Amino acid sequence: MESIRRVNAIEIPLAGKLDLNNARIMEQKFINEYLVSDVDVIGLNMADLRFLDSSGLSIIMRLTSEAQLKGKKIFFISLSP
């Protein structure tokens, strides 16, 4: 996950699978690198995300709630059905 930093904003591309096998790794990286940073806006780019199971969705929803509690805004970019 290589992020693109902008002024007070960051875009995080998600690629491949986000499932039970790697959801916790993504969660820890997100918490350690983005929730404690000075960014106000976090964009999750899902253009290259090919698979998302309930574990991955649960992590995304939990991280979204945590970010909002810290006053950060979360946007979803390039969602596909």
Backbone torsions as a table, in degrees:
resi	resn	phi	psi	omega
1	MET	NA	102.9	178.9
2	GLU	-102.8	117.7	-174.1
3	SER	-91.2	157.1	177.2
4	ILE	-113.9	115.8	-175.4
5	ARG	-93.8	134.3	173.9
6	ARG	-126.0	174.4	179.8
7	VAL	-60.0	116.6	-179.6
8	ASN	55.2	17.3	178.7
9	ALA	-143.4	155.6	177.3
10	ILE	-143.4	141.7	175.4
11	GLU	-111.3	124.4	-177.8
12	ILE	-111.7	111.1	178.1
13	PRO	-79.4	130.1	174.1
14	LEU	-104.7	133.1	-175.9
15	ALA	-136.5	154.8	176.7
16	GLY	74.8	-125.3	-178.1
17	LYS	-111.6	144.2	169.0
18	LEU	-127.0	98.5	-173.4
19	ASP	-140.4	-170.3	-178.1
20	LEU	-53.5	-34.7	-176.8
21	ASN	-70.3	-29.2	-175.9
22	ASN	-130.3	3.1	-177.8
23	ALA	-62.2	-40.0	-179.6
24	ARG	-66.7	-35.4	177.7
25	ILE	-64.2	-45.0	178.1
26	MET	-62.3	-40.8	-180.0
27	GLU	-60.5	-48.2	-179.1
28	GLN	-63.6	-42.8	178.5
29	LYS	-62.2	-43.8	179.8
30	PHE	-60.9	-47.4	-179.6
31	ILE	-63.9	-49.4	-175.2
32	ASN	-68.4	-33.1	-174.3
33	GLU	-102.6	-30.1	-170.5
34	TYR	-113.7	-39.3	-178.5
35	LEU	-70.1	-28.3	-179.6
36	VAL	-94.1	-0.5	-178.3
37	SER	-84.8	177.7	-179.1
38	ASP	-90.8	8.7	178.9
39	VAL	-72.1	144.8	179.6
40	ASP	-102.0	-24.1	-175.4
41	VAL	-127.5	129.4	179.6
42	ILE	-122.9	122.4	176.6
43	GLY	-106.3	125.8	175.8
44	LEU	-99.8	107.5	-178.3
45	ASN	-88.2	115.9	-175.0
46	MET	-106.7	18.1	-177.3
47	ALA	-58.6	-37.3	-177.3
48	ASP	-104.2	10.2	176.5
49	LEU	-80.3	115.6	-174.2
50	ARG	-96.5	-22.9	-177.9
51	PHE	-148.4	133.7	178.8
52	LEU	-138.8	116.4	177.6
53	ASP	-100.0	-176.3	-176.2
54	SER	-63.1	-31.0	177.5
55	SER	-65.9	-45.0	178.5
56	GLY	-64.5	-43.2	178.8
57	LEU	-63.4	-40.8	177.8
58	SER	-59.9	-43.7	178.9
59	ILE	-64.0	-44.9	179.6
60	ILE	-60.3	-43.4	-179.8
61	MET	-66.6	-41.7	178.6
62	ARG	-64.1	-44.6	-179.8
63	LEU	-66.2	-35.0	176.8
64	THR	-62.9	-44.2	178.3
65	SER	-63.3	-44.4	179.4
66	GLU	-62.9	-41.8	179.6
67	ALA	-63.1	-43.5	179.8
68	GLN	-64.1	-36.4	176.6
69	LEU	-63.5	-27.1	178.5
70	LYS	-91.4	7.9	176.8
71	GLY	82.5	14.8	179.7
72	LYS	-96.6	150.5	177.0
73	LYS	-103.2	139.8	179.7
74	ILE	-115.7	133.3	175.7
75	PHE	-125.2	145.9	175.5
76	PHE	-106.0	129.3	-175.3
77	ILE	-115.8	137.7	174.4
78	SER	57.5	49.7	175.0
79	LEU	-72.0	143.7	175.0
80	SER	-132.3	153.9	-176.4
81	PRO	-67.4	NA	NA
